[in-house]
Protein backbone atom coordinates (compact mmCIF):
# COMPACT_ATOMS: atom_id res chain seq x y z
CA UNK A 1 0.00 0.00 0.00
CA UNK A 2 1.21 3.49 -0.83
CA UNK A 3 2.31 5.36 2.28
CA UNK A 4 0.77 8.75 3.02
CA UNK A 5 1.82 8.98 6.66
CA UNK A 6 3.53 12.36 6.28
CA UNK A 7 0.33 13.99 4.98
CA UNK A 8 -1.44 15.73 7.87
CA UNK A 9 -5.10 16.44 7.11
CA UNK A 10 -7.43 18.63 9.13
CA UNK A 11 -11.06 17.75 8.35
CA UNK A 12 -13.70 20.26 9.45
CA UNK A 13 -17.13 18.69 8.94
CA UNK A 14 -20.24 18.95 11.16
CA UNK A 15 -21.93 15.89 9.65
CA UNK A 16 -20.56 13.32 12.07
CA UNK A 17 -21.30 10.22 9.99
CA UNK A 18 -19.51 11.61 6.95
CA UNK A 19 -16.64 12.85 9.13
CA UNK A 20 -16.16 9.37 10.60
CA UNK A 21 -16.26 7.71 7.17
CA UNK A 22 -13.64 10.10 5.77
CA UNK A 23 -11.45 9.75 8.87
CA UNK A 24 -11.58 5.93 8.81
CA UNK A 25 -10.92 5.78 5.06
CA UNK A 26 -7.93 8.15 5.19
CA UNK A 27 -6.43 6.45 8.23
CA UNK A 28 -6.64 3.12 6.40
CA UNK A 29 -4.47 4.77 3.72
CA UNK A 30 -2.00 5.95 6.41
CA UNK A 31 -2.93 9.62 6.35
CA UNK A 32 -2.69 11.44 9.67
CA UNK A 33 -6.11 13.05 10.20
CA UNK A 34 -7.62 15.33 12.84
CA UNK A 35 -11.31 16.26 12.82
CA UNK A 36 -13.28 19.30 13.94
CA UNK A 37 -17.06 19.66 14.09
CA UNK A 38 -17.46 23.38 13.34
CA UNK A 39 -15.58 26.38 11.99
CA UNK A 40 -14.53 27.74 15.37
CA UNK A 41 -12.93 24.45 16.41
CA UNK A 42 -11.46 24.09 12.92
CA UNK A 43 -9.80 27.51 13.11
CA UNK A 44 -8.34 26.77 16.55
CA UNK A 45 -6.98 23.36 15.50
CA UNK A 46 -5.57 24.76 12.24
CA UNK A 47 -3.52 27.35 14.12
CA UNK A 48 -2.32 24.68 16.55
CA UNK A 49 -1.54 21.85 14.15
CA UNK A 50 -0.38 23.57 10.91
CA UNK A 51 -1.74 20.72 8.73
CA UNK A 52 -0.53 19.95 5.21
CA UNK A 53 -4.06 20.33 3.84
CA UNK A 54 -7.40 21.60 5.14
CA UNK A 55 -10.59 19.82 4.04
CA UNK A 56 -13.66 21.79 5.10
CA UNK A 57 -17.41 21.79 4.73
CA UNK A 58 -18.96 25.14 3.79
CA UNK A 59 -22.23 25.07 5.77
CA UNK A 60 -21.37 24.59 9.46
CA UNK A 61 -22.59 25.88 12.84
CA UNK A 62 -20.87 28.67 14.83
CA UNK A 63 -18.63 29.66 11.92
CA UNK A 64 -19.08 28.57 8.30
CA UNK A 65 -16.26 27.29 6.12
CA UNK A 66 -15.94 30.52 4.13
CA UNK A 67 -15.44 32.65 7.25
CA UNK A 68 -12.99 30.13 8.72
CA UNK A 69 -10.85 30.16 5.56
CA UNK A 70 -11.06 33.97 5.31
CA UNK A 71 -9.52 34.20 8.79
CA UNK A 72 -6.91 31.56 8.04
CA UNK A 73 -5.82 33.37 4.87
CA UNK A 74 -5.07 36.52 6.88
CA UNK A 75 -1.93 34.79 8.18
CA UNK A 76 -1.52 31.66 6.03
CA UNK A 77 -1.58 32.09 2.26
CA UNK A 78 -0.17 28.75 1.21
CA UNK A 79 -1.75 25.75 3.00
CA UNK A 80 -4.03 24.02 0.45
CA UNK A 81 -7.77 24.24 1.12
CA UNK A 82 -10.36 21.84 -0.31
CA UNK A 83 -14.01 22.73 0.22
CA UNK A 84 -16.71 20.07 0.49
CA UNK A 85 -20.03 21.58 -0.50
CA UNK A 86 -23.61 20.62 -1.18
CA UNK A 87 -23.97 24.00 -2.87
CA UNK A 88 -23.63 23.89 -6.63
CA UNK A 89 -24.25 27.45 -7.79
CA UNK A 90 -21.30 29.04 -9.52
CA UNK A 91 -21.43 32.06 -7.20
CA UNK A 92 -20.68 29.86 -4.18
CA UNK A 93 -17.80 28.19 -5.99
CA UNK A 94 -16.42 31.55 -7.10
CA UNK A 95 -16.66 32.90 -3.54
CA UNK A 96 -14.69 29.92 -2.26
CA UNK A 97 -11.89 30.44 -4.79
CA UNK A 98 -11.84 34.18 -4.11
CA UNK A 99 -11.31 33.52 -0.39
CA UNK A 100 -8.29 31.39 -1.19
CA UNK A 101 -9.59 27.86 -1.70
CA UNK A 102 -7.58 25.64 -4.03
CA UNK A 103 -10.22 23.06 -4.96
CA UNK A 104 -13.73 21.89 -4.13
CA UNK A 105 -15.74 18.68 -4.21
CA UNK A 106 -19.51 18.62 -4.56
CA UNK A 107 -21.37 16.28 -2.22
CA UNK A 108 -21.90 13.40 -2.61
CA UNK A 109 -18.42 12.35 -3.73
CA UNK A 110 -16.36 9.17 -3.88
CA UNK A 111 -13.65 8.55 -1.28
CA UNK A 112 -11.10 7.71 -3.97
CA UNK A 113 -11.71 11.05 -5.65
CA UNK A 114 -11.21 12.83 -2.32
CA UNK A 115 -7.90 11.02 -1.79
CA UNK A 116 -6.68 11.89 -5.29
CA UNK A 117 -7.59 15.56 -4.79
CA UNK A 118 -5.84 15.75 -1.40
CA UNK A 119 -2.64 14.18 -2.72
CA UNK A 120 -2.68 16.45 -5.77
CA UNK A 121 -3.02 19.57 -3.61
CA UNK A 122 -0.22 18.52 -1.26
CA UNK A 123 2.10 17.64 -4.14
CA UNK A 124 1.34 20.96 -5.85
CA UNK A 125 2.02 22.86 -2.63
CA UNK A 126 5.36 21.05 -2.26
CA UNK A 127 6.35 21.99 -5.81
CA UNK A 128 5.31 25.62 -5.27
CA UNK A 129 7.29 25.79 -2.02
CA UNK A 130 10.41 24.71 -3.86
CA UNK A 131 9.91 27.06 -6.79
CA UNK A 132 10.81 30.72 -6.92
CA UNK A 133 10.05 32.47 -3.65
CA UNK A 134 9.87 35.74 -5.57
CA UNK A 135 9.87 37.09 -9.11
CA UNK A 136 11.66 40.15 -10.44
CA UNK A 137 9.37 42.08 -12.80
CA UNK A 138 11.18 45.16 -14.02
CA UNK A 139 11.60 47.39 -10.97
CA UNK A 140 9.01 45.38 -9.03
CA UNK A 141 9.47 42.27 -6.91
CA UNK A 142 6.52 39.91 -6.57
CA UNK A 143 6.26 37.45 -3.67
CA UNK A 144 3.45 34.93 -4.33
CA UNK A 145 3.54 33.63 -0.74
CA UNK A 146 2.89 36.99 0.90
CA UNK A 147 0.85 38.19 -2.12
CA UNK A 148 2.82 41.44 -2.26
CA UNK A 149 4.36 43.62 -4.93
CA UNK A 150 7.28 45.72 -3.75
CA UNK A 151 8.56 48.83 -5.48
CA UNK A 152 11.28 51.15 -4.13
CA UNK A 153 10.69 50.08 -0.55
CA UNK A 154 6.88 50.34 -0.68
CA UNK A 155 4.45 47.43 -0.83
CA UNK A 156 1.23 46.78 -2.72
CA UNK A 157 -1.07 44.10 -1.28
CA UNK A 158 -2.67 41.86 -3.89
CA UNK A 159 -5.86 39.86 -3.50
CA UNK A 160 -5.60 36.08 -3.75
CA UNK A 161 -6.91 36.07 -7.30
CA UNK A 162 -4.67 38.97 -8.39
CA UNK A 163 -1.68 37.13 -6.94
CA UNK A 164 -2.57 33.90 -8.75
CA UNK A 165 -2.91 35.74 -12.07
CA UNK A 166 0.46 37.47 -11.64
CA UNK A 167 2.12 34.19 -10.65
CA UNK A 168 0.93 32.45 -13.81
CA UNK A 169 2.03 35.38 -15.97
CA UNK A 170 5.46 35.36 -14.30
CA UNK A 171 5.90 31.61 -14.69
CA UNK A 172 5.13 32.00 -18.41
CA UNK A 173 6.84 35.32 -19.09
CA UNK A 174 6.85 36.29 -22.78
CA UNK A 175 4.42 33.42 -23.43
CA UNK A 176 0.65 33.46 -23.75
CA UNK A 177 -1.35 32.27 -20.75
CA UNK A 178 -4.71 31.26 -22.16
CA UNK A 179 -7.87 32.95 -20.94
CA UNK A 180 -9.56 29.57 -20.58
CA UNK A 181 -6.77 28.26 -18.31
CA UNK A 182 -6.98 31.30 -16.05
CA UNK A 183 -10.76 31.09 -15.83
CA UNK A 184 -10.97 27.36 -15.14
CA UNK A 185 -8.17 27.38 -12.57
CA UNK A 186 -9.14 30.59 -10.74
CA UNK A 187 -12.88 30.99 -11.31
CA UNK A 188 -13.83 27.35 -11.86
CA UNK A 189 -15.82 28.26 -14.98
CA UNK A 190 -15.00 29.90 -18.33
CA UNK A 191 -18.32 31.70 -18.81
CA UNK A 192 -18.62 35.08 -20.54
CA UNK A 193 -19.39 36.76 -17.19
CA UNK A 194 -16.16 35.44 -15.63
CA UNK A 195 -14.20 36.41 -18.75
CA UNK A 196 -15.34 40.01 -18.22
CA UNK A 197 -14.34 39.73 -14.56
CA UNK A 198 -10.85 38.58 -15.62
CA UNK A 199 -10.55 41.64 -17.88
CA UNK A 200 -11.28 43.85 -14.87
CA UNK A 201 -8.57 42.12 -12.85
CA UNK A 202 -6.05 42.57 -15.70
CA UNK A 203 -6.88 46.29 -15.87
CA UNK A 204 -6.32 46.61 -12.10
CA UNK A 205 -2.97 44.82 -12.39
CA UNK A 206 -1.84 47.10 -15.22
CA UNK A 207 -2.46 50.08 -12.92
CA UNK A 208 -0.46 48.43 -10.13
CA UNK A 209 2.53 47.97 -12.47
CA UNK A 210 2.19 51.48 -13.91
CA UNK A 211 5.27 52.90 -12.16
CA UNK A 212 7.52 50.93 -14.52
CA UNK A 213 6.46 51.68 -18.10
CA UNK A 214 8.59 48.82 -19.45
CA UNK A 215 6.08 46.33 -18.02
CA UNK A 216 3.16 45.40 -20.24
CA UNK A 217 0.37 42.85 -19.87
CA UNK A 218 -0.75 42.32 -23.45
CA UNK A 219 -4.18 41.03 -24.43
CA UNK A 220 -3.92 38.53 -27.31
CA UNK A 221 -7.54 38.87 -28.38
CA UNK A 222 -9.53 35.68 -28.11
CA UNK A 223 -6.54 33.71 -26.83
CA UNK A 224 -5.08 35.03 -23.59
CA UNK A 225 -2.58 37.34 -21.92
CA UNK A 226 1.19 37.80 -22.03
CA UNK A 227 3.57 39.51 -19.58
CA UNK A 228 6.39 41.41 -21.29
CA UNK A 229 9.18 43.48 -19.73
CA UNK A 230 11.06 45.49 -22.34
DRENVO-717197 format. One record per residue (C-alpha): residue in three letters; residue number from 1; x, y negated, z negated; chain. Coordinates in nm, 2 decimals. Each point is the difference from the previous one (the first is absolute). Layout:
! residues N
r; k; u; v; w; c
ALA; NUM; X; Y; Z; A
...
This chain:
! residues 230
r; k; u; v; w; c
UNK; 1; 0.00; 0.00; 0.00; A
UNK; 2; 0.12; -0.35; 0.08; A
UNK; 3; 0.11; -0.19; -0.31; A
UNK; 4; -0.15; -0.33; -0.07; A
UNK; 5; 0.10; -0.03; -0.37; A
UNK; 6; 0.17; -0.34; 0.04; A
UNK; 7; -0.32; -0.16; 0.13; A
UNK; 8; -0.17; -0.17; -0.29; A
UNK; 9; -0.37; -0.07; 0.08; A
UNK; 10; -0.23; -0.22; -0.20; A
UNK; 11; -0.37; 0.08; 0.07; A
UNK; 12; -0.26; -0.25; -0.11; A
UNK; 13; -0.34; 0.16; 0.06; A
UNK; 14; -0.31; -0.03; -0.23; A
UNK; 15; -0.17; 0.31; 0.15; A
UNK; 16; 0.13; 0.26; -0.24; A
UNK; 17; -0.07; 0.31; 0.21; A
UNK; 18; 0.18; -0.14; 0.30; A
UNK; 19; 0.29; -0.13; -0.21; A
UNK; 20; 0.04; 0.35; -0.15; A
UNK; 21; -0.01; 0.17; 0.34; A
UNK; 22; 0.27; -0.24; 0.14; A
UNK; 23; 0.22; 0.04; -0.31; A
UNK; 24; -0.02; 0.38; 0.01; A
UNK; 25; 0.07; 0.01; 0.37; A
UNK; 26; 0.30; -0.23; -0.01; A
UNK; 27; 0.15; 0.16; -0.30; A
UNK; 28; -0.02; 0.34; 0.18; A
UNK; 29; 0.21; -0.17; 0.27; A
UNK; 30; 0.25; -0.11; -0.27; A
UNK; 31; -0.09; -0.37; 0.01; A
UNK; 32; 0.02; -0.18; -0.34; A
UNK; 33; -0.34; -0.16; -0.05; A
UNK; 34; -0.15; -0.23; -0.26; A
UNK; 35; -0.37; -0.10; 0.00; A
UNK; 36; -0.20; -0.30; -0.11; A
UNK; 37; -0.38; -0.04; -0.02; A
UNK; 38; -0.04; -0.37; 0.08; A
UNK; 39; 0.19; -0.30; 0.13; A
UNK; 40; 0.11; -0.13; -0.34; A
UNK; 41; 0.16; 0.33; -0.10; A
UNK; 42; 0.14; 0.03; 0.35; A
UNK; 43; 0.17; -0.34; -0.02; A
UNK; 44; 0.15; 0.07; -0.34; A
UNK; 45; 0.13; 0.34; 0.10; A
UNK; 46; 0.14; -0.14; 0.33; A
UNK; 47; 0.21; -0.26; -0.19; A
UNK; 48; 0.12; 0.27; -0.25; A
UNK; 49; 0.08; 0.28; 0.25; A
UNK; 50; 0.11; -0.17; 0.32; A
UNK; 51; -0.13; 0.29; 0.22; A
UNK; 52; 0.12; 0.07; 0.35; A
UNK; 53; -0.36; -0.03; 0.14; A
UNK; 54; -0.33; -0.13; -0.13; A
UNK; 55; -0.32; 0.18; 0.11; A
UNK; 56; -0.31; -0.20; -0.11; A
UNK; 57; -0.37; 0.00; 0.04; A
UNK; 58; -0.16; -0.33; 0.09; A
UNK; 59; -0.32; 0.00; -0.20; A
UNK; 60; 0.08; 0.05; -0.37; A
UNK; 61; -0.12; -0.13; -0.33; A
UNK; 62; 0.17; -0.28; -0.20; A
UNK; 63; 0.23; -0.10; 0.29; A
UNK; 64; -0.05; 0.11; 0.36; A
UNK; 65; 0.28; 0.13; 0.22; A
UNK; 66; 0.04; -0.32; 0.20; A
UNK; 67; 0.05; -0.22; -0.31; A
UNK; 68; 0.24; 0.26; -0.15; A
UNK; 69; 0.22; -0.01; 0.31; A
UNK; 70; -0.03; -0.38; 0.03; A
UNK; 71; 0.16; -0.02; -0.35; A
UNK; 72; 0.26; 0.26; 0.08; A
UNK; 73; 0.11; -0.18; 0.31; A
UNK; 74; 0.07; -0.31; -0.20; A
UNK; 75; 0.32; 0.17; -0.13; A
UNK; 76; 0.04; 0.31; 0.22; A
UNK; 77; -0.01; -0.04; 0.37; A
UNK; 78; 0.14; 0.34; 0.11; A
UNK; 79; -0.15; 0.29; -0.18; A
UNK; 80; -0.23; 0.18; 0.26; A
UNK; 81; -0.38; -0.02; -0.07; A
UNK; 82; -0.26; 0.24; 0.14; A
UNK; 83; -0.36; -0.09; -0.05; A
UNK; 84; -0.27; 0.26; -0.03; A
UNK; 85; -0.33; -0.15; 0.10; A
UNK; 86; -0.36; 0.10; 0.07; A
UNK; 87; -0.04; -0.34; 0.17; A
UNK; 88; 0.04; 0.01; 0.37; A
UNK; 89; -0.07; -0.35; 0.12; A
UNK; 90; 0.30; -0.16; 0.17; A
UNK; 91; -0.01; -0.31; -0.23; A
UNK; 92; 0.07; 0.22; -0.30; A
UNK; 93; 0.29; 0.17; 0.18; A
UNK; 94; 0.14; -0.34; 0.11; A
UNK; 95; -0.03; -0.13; -0.36; A
UNK; 96; 0.20; 0.30; -0.12; A
UNK; 97; 0.28; -0.05; 0.25; A
UNK; 98; 0.01; -0.38; -0.07; A
UNK; 99; 0.05; 0.07; -0.37; A
UNK; 100; 0.30; 0.21; 0.08; A
UNK; 101; -0.13; 0.35; 0.05; A
UNK; 102; 0.20; 0.23; 0.23; A
UNK; 103; -0.26; 0.25; 0.10; A
UNK; 104; -0.35; 0.12; -0.09; A
UNK; 105; -0.20; 0.32; 0.01; A
UNK; 106; -0.38; 0.01; 0.04; A
UNK; 107; -0.19; 0.23; -0.24; A
UNK; 108; -0.05; 0.29; 0.04; A
UNK; 109; 0.35; 0.10; 0.11; A
UNK; 110; 0.20; 0.32; 0.02; A
UNK; 111; 0.27; 0.06; -0.26; A
UNK; 112; 0.26; 0.09; 0.27; A
UNK; 113; -0.06; -0.33; 0.17; A
UNK; 114; 0.05; -0.18; -0.34; A
UNK; 115; 0.33; 0.18; -0.05; A
UNK; 116; 0.12; -0.09; 0.35; A
UNK; 117; -0.09; -0.37; -0.05; A
UNK; 118; 0.18; -0.01; -0.34; A
UNK; 119; 0.32; 0.15; 0.13; A
UNK; 120; -0.01; -0.22; 0.31; A
UNK; 121; -0.03; -0.32; -0.22; A
UNK; 122; 0.28; 0.11; -0.23; A
UNK; 123; 0.23; 0.09; 0.28; A
UNK; 124; -0.08; -0.34; 0.18; A
UNK; 125; 0.07; -0.19; -0.33; A
UNK; 126; 0.34; 0.18; -0.03; A
UNK; 127; 0.10; -0.09; 0.35; A
UNK; 128; -0.11; -0.36; -0.05; A
UNK; 129; 0.20; -0.02; -0.33; A
UNK; 130; 0.31; 0.11; 0.19; A
UNK; 131; -0.05; -0.24; 0.29; A
UNK; 132; 0.09; -0.36; 0.01; A
UNK; 133; -0.08; -0.18; -0.33; A
UNK; 134; -0.01; -0.32; 0.20; A
UNK; 135; 0.00; -0.14; 0.35; A
UNK; 136; 0.18; -0.31; 0.13; A
UNK; 137; -0.23; -0.19; 0.24; A
UNK; 138; 0.18; -0.31; 0.12; A
UNK; 139; 0.04; -0.22; -0.30; A
UNK; 140; -0.26; 0.20; -0.20; A
UNK; 141; 0.05; 0.31; -0.21; A
UNK; 142; -0.30; 0.24; -0.03; A
UNK; 143; -0.02; 0.24; -0.29; A
UNK; 144; -0.28; 0.26; 0.06; A
UNK; 145; 0.00; 0.13; -0.36; A
UNK; 146; -0.06; -0.34; -0.16; A
UNK; 147; -0.20; -0.12; 0.30; A
UNK; 148; 0.19; -0.32; 0.02; A
UNK; 149; 0.16; -0.22; 0.26; A
UNK; 150; 0.29; -0.21; -0.12; A
UNK; 151; 0.13; -0.31; 0.18; A
UNK; 152; 0.27; -0.23; -0.14; A
UNK; 153; -0.06; 0.10; -0.36; A
UNK; 154; -0.38; -0.02; 0.02; A
UNK; 155; -0.24; 0.29; 0.01; A
UNK; 156; -0.33; 0.06; 0.19; A
UNK; 157; -0.23; 0.27; -0.14; A
UNK; 158; -0.16; 0.22; 0.26; A
UNK; 159; -0.32; 0.20; -0.04; A
UNK; 160; 0.03; 0.38; 0.02; A
UNK; 161; -0.13; 0.00; 0.36; A
UNK; 162; 0.22; -0.29; 0.11; A
UNK; 163; 0.30; 0.19; -0.15; A
UNK; 164; -0.09; 0.32; 0.19; A
UNK; 165; -0.03; -0.18; 0.33; A
UNK; 166; 0.34; -0.18; -0.05; A
UNK; 167; 0.16; 0.33; -0.10; A
UNK; 168; -0.12; 0.18; 0.32; A
UNK; 169; 0.11; -0.30; 0.22; A
UNK; 170; 0.35; 0.00; -0.17; A
UNK; 171; 0.04; 0.38; 0.04; A
UNK; 172; -0.08; -0.04; 0.37; A
UNK; 173; 0.17; -0.33; 0.07; A
UNK; 174; 0.00; -0.10; 0.37; A
UNK; 175; -0.24; 0.29; 0.06; A
UNK; 176; -0.38; -0.01; 0.03; A
UNK; 177; -0.20; 0.12; -0.29; A
UNK; 178; -0.33; 0.10; 0.14; A
UNK; 179; -0.32; -0.17; -0.13; A
UNK; 180; -0.17; 0.34; -0.03; A
UNK; 181; 0.28; 0.13; -0.23; A
UNK; 182; -0.02; -0.30; -0.23; A
UNK; 183; -0.38; 0.02; -0.02; A
UNK; 184; -0.02; 0.37; -0.07; A
UNK; 185; 0.28; 0.00; -0.25; A
UNK; 186; -0.09; -0.32; -0.19; A
UNK; 187; -0.38; -0.04; 0.06; A
UNK; 188; -0.09; 0.36; 0.06; A
UNK; 189; -0.20; -0.09; 0.31; A
UNK; 190; 0.08; -0.16; 0.33; A
UNK; 191; -0.33; -0.18; 0.05; A
UNK; 192; -0.03; -0.34; 0.17; A
UNK; 193; -0.08; -0.17; -0.33; A
UNK; 194; 0.32; 0.14; -0.16; A
UNK; 195; 0.20; -0.10; 0.31; A
UNK; 196; -0.11; -0.36; -0.05; A
UNK; 197; 0.10; 0.03; -0.36; A
UNK; 198; 0.35; 0.11; 0.10; A
UNK; 199; 0.03; -0.30; 0.23; A
UNK; 200; -0.08; -0.23; -0.30; A
UNK; 201; 0.27; 0.18; -0.20; A
UNK; 202; 0.25; -0.05; 0.28; A
UNK; 203; -0.08; -0.37; 0.02; A
UNK; 204; 0.06; -0.03; -0.38; A
UNK; 205; 0.33; 0.18; 0.03; A
UNK; 206; 0.12; -0.23; 0.28; A
UNK; 207; -0.07; -0.30; -0.23; A
UNK; 208; 0.20; 0.17; -0.28; A
UNK; 209; 0.30; 0.04; 0.24; A
UNK; 210; -0.03; -0.35; 0.14; A
UNK; 211; 0.31; -0.14; -0.17; A
UNK; 212; 0.22; 0.20; 0.23; A
UNK; 213; -0.10; -0.08; 0.36; A
UNK; 214; 0.21; 0.29; 0.13; A
UNK; 215; -0.25; 0.25; -0.14; A
UNK; 216; -0.29; 0.09; 0.22; A
UNK; 217; -0.28; 0.26; -0.03; A
UNK; 218; -0.11; 0.05; 0.35; A
UNK; 219; -0.35; 0.13; 0.10; A
UNK; 220; 0.03; 0.25; 0.29; A
UNK; 221; -0.36; -0.04; 0.11; A
UNK; 222; -0.20; 0.32; -0.03; A
UNK; 223; 0.30; 0.20; -0.13; A
UNK; 224; 0.14; -0.13; -0.32; A
UNK; 225; 0.25; -0.23; -0.17; A
UNK; 226; 0.38; -0.05; 0.01; A
UNK; 227; 0.24; -0.17; -0.24; A
UNK; 228; 0.28; -0.19; 0.17; A
UNK; 229; 0.28; -0.21; -0.16; A
UNK; 230; 0.19; -0.20; 0.26; A
